[in-house]
Amino acid sequence: MQSRTTTHTAKTSEYLLDMGEPSDSYDSATASHHALHSIKQELTRHPIVIETRGFPAGEFVEVVADLAIERWGVDSGNATLTVRWFAGESEDARPEFSFHYSDAERDLGWHHHEQEHVEGWGHFQERTGTAEYSYEPYTFPSENPAPLVWEIMSLLSARL
């Protein structure tokens, strides 16, 4: 069984090889952009996503998707999912990322980074209105960007 770091490293190397660069010329900004580009492509395929945008246009640091959650039977305005992904300073570093949803009533998300509110790297956080966030640990099934989109969208559907 491969470790998460090995899987992440292999995936990052694939992104760089797709660009025609050898894997020993790792660049965290380029790897992060490619992960976010993959995430944007997967979000575009999801049936409740209306539009996706990567910011800034040249080399993404985040992707924002406008969602039609009424297709899930949920009535709320201005539903968006904002995804941030940082591949790490080296190929061996763990990626830091978040899939964060917000609408007129709720603010919630799945995050993979160090956090003082929970032990470990993965957590789910949620708040309603102006209340404080509540936190709970969450273990991500993968650190592979594209499959995570479908996992998170499934979790989001169940939460809403």
C-alpha positions as CSV (number, residue, x, y, z in Angstrom):
1,M,0.0,0.0,0.0
2,Q,1.3,3.4,-0.9
3,S,1.5,6.2,1.7
4,R,-0.4,9.4,1.1
5,T,2.9,11.2,0.6
6,T,4.1,8.7,-2.0
7,T,0.7,9.0,-3.8
8,H,0.9,12.8,-3.7
9,T,4.5,12.8,-4.9
10,A,3.6,10.5,-7.8
11,K,0.7,12.7,-8.7
12,T,2.7,15.9,-8.6
13,S,5.4,14.2,-10.8
14,E,2.6,13.3,-13.3
15,Y,1.6,17.0,-13.5
16,L,5.1,18.1,-14.1
17,L,5.7,15.3,-16.7
18,D,2.5,16.4,-18.5
19,M,4.1,19.8,-18.8
20,G,7.2,18.2,-20.4
21,E,9.4,19.0,-17.3
22,P,11.4,16.4,-15.5
23,S,10.1,15.6,-12.0
24,D,13.4,16.9,-10.4
25,S,12.4,20.5,-11.4
26,Y,9.6,20.7,-8.9
27,D,7.9,24.1,-8.5
28,S,5.2,24.3,-5.8
29,A,3.3,27.1,-7.6
30,T,3.1,25.1,-10.8
31,A,2.2,21.9,-9.0
32,S,-0.5,23.8,-7.0
33,H,-1.9,25.4,-10.2
34,H,-2.1,22.0,-11.9
35,A,-3.9,20.5,-9.0
36,L,-6.4,23.4,-9.0
37,H,-6.8,23.1,-12.8
38,S,-7.7,19.5,-12.4
39,I,-10.1,20.4,-9.6
40,K,-11.7,23.0,-11.8
41,Q,-12.2,20.5,-14.6
42,E,-13.9,18.0,-12.3
43,L,-16.1,20.7,-10.8
44,T,-17.2,21.7,-14.3
45,R,-18.4,18.2,-14.9
46,H,-20.6,18.1,-11.7
47,P,-24.3,18.5,-12.4
48,I,-24.9,21.3,-9.8
49,V,-22.0,23.4,-10.9
50,I,-23.1,26.4,-12.9
51,E,-19.7,28.1,-13.5
52,T,-16.1,27.7,-12.4
53,R,-13.4,30.3,-12.2
54,G,-9.7,30.0,-11.4
55,F,-8.0,33.0,-9.7
56,P,-5.7,34.6,-10.8
57,A,-6.1,33.6,-14.4
58,G,-2.4,32.9,-15.1
59,E,-1.6,30.6,-12.2
60,F,-4.5,29.6,-10.0
61,V,-4.3,29.9,-6.2
62,E,-8.0,29.1,-5.8
63,V,-11.0,27.9,-7.8
64,V,-14.5,29.2,-7.1
65,A,-17.6,27.3,-8.3
66,D,-21.1,28.8,-8.4
67,L,-23.6,26.0,-7.4
68,A,-27.3,25.4,-8.2
69,I,-28.1,23.7,-4.9
70,E,-31.8,23.8,-5.7
71,R,-31.1,20.8,-7.9
72,W,-30.5,19.0,-4.6
73,G,-33.8,20.4,-3.2
74,V,-32.1,23.0,-1.1
75,D,-33.4,26.6,-1.3
76,S,-30.6,29.1,-0.6
77,G,-29.0,31.9,-2.5
78,N,-25.5,32.6,-3.6
79,A,-24.1,29.1,-3.1
80,T,-20.4,28.8,-3.8
81,L,-17.6,26.4,-3.3
82,T,-14.1,27.8,-2.9
83,V,-11.2,25.4,-3.3
84,R,-7.6,26.3,-2.3
85,W,-4.7,23.9,-2.8
86,F,-1.0,24.4,-2.0
87,A,1.1,21.4,-3.1
88,G,3.9,22.1,-0.6
89,E,7.4,23.4,-0.8
90,S,8.8,20.0,-1.9
91,E,7.5,16.9,-3.6
92,D,7.6,15.2,-0.3
93,A,5.5,17.8,1.5
94,R,1.9,17.1,2.4
95,P,-0.5,19.3,0.4
96,E,-2.6,21.8,2.2
97,F,-6.1,22.3,0.8
98,S,-9.6,23.4,1.6
99,F,-13.0,22.9,0.0
100,H,-15.2,25.6,1.6
101,Y,-18.9,26.1,0.9
102,S,-20.9,29.1,1.7
103,D,-24.4,30.4,0.9
104,A,-26.8,33.0,2.4
105,E,-27.3,30.9,5.6
106,R,-24.3,28.5,6.0
107,D,-20.5,28.4,5.9
108,L,-18.8,25.0,6.1
109,G,-15.9,23.2,4.7
110,W,-13.4,20.3,4.7
111,H,-9.8,21.4,5.3
112,H,-6.5,19.6,5.2
113,H,-3.9,21.6,7.1
114,E,-2.6,21.9,10.6
115,Q,-5.3,23.4,12.9
116,E,-5.4,24.2,16.6
117,H,-9.0,23.2,17.0
118,V,-8.6,19.5,16.1
119,E,-5.9,17.0,16.3
120,G,-4.4,15.9,13.0
121,W,-4.5,17.5,9.5
122,G,-8.0,16.9,8.4
123,H,-11.1,18.5,9.8
124,F,-14.6,19.7,9.0
125,Q,-15.8,23.1,10.1
126,E,-19.3,24.6,10.1
127,R,-21.2,27.7,11.3
128,T,-24.6,29.1,10.8
129,G,-25.0,32.9,10.6
130,T,-22.6,34.7,12.8
131,A,-22.1,31.8,15.3
132,E,-18.6,30.5,16.0
133,Y,-17.3,27.6,13.9
134,S,-17.7,24.1,15.3
135,Y,-14.9,21.7,14.3
136,E,-14.6,17.9,14.0
137,P,-11.8,15.7,12.8
138,Y,-12.1,14.4,9.2
139,T,-9.8,11.8,7.5
140,F,-9.6,12.4,3.7
141,P,-9.7,9.2,1.7
142,S,-7.1,10.6,-0.7
143,E,-4.8,13.5,-1.4
144,N,-5.4,13.3,-5.1
145,P,-7.2,16.5,-6.3
146,A,-9.6,15.2,-8.9
147,P,-11.2,12.3,-6.9
148,L,-11.5,14.6,-3.9
149,V,-13.9,16.8,-5.8
150,W,-16.4,14.0,-6.1
151,E,-15.9,12.9,-2.5
152,I,-16.5,16.5,-1.2
153,M,-19.5,17.1,-3.5
154,S,-21.1,13.9,-2.1
155,L,-20.4,15.0,1.5
156,L,-21.7,18.5,0.7
157,S,-25.0,17.0,-0.7
158,A,-25.5,15.0,2.5
159,R,-24.7,18.0,4.7
160,L,-27.1,20.4,3.0
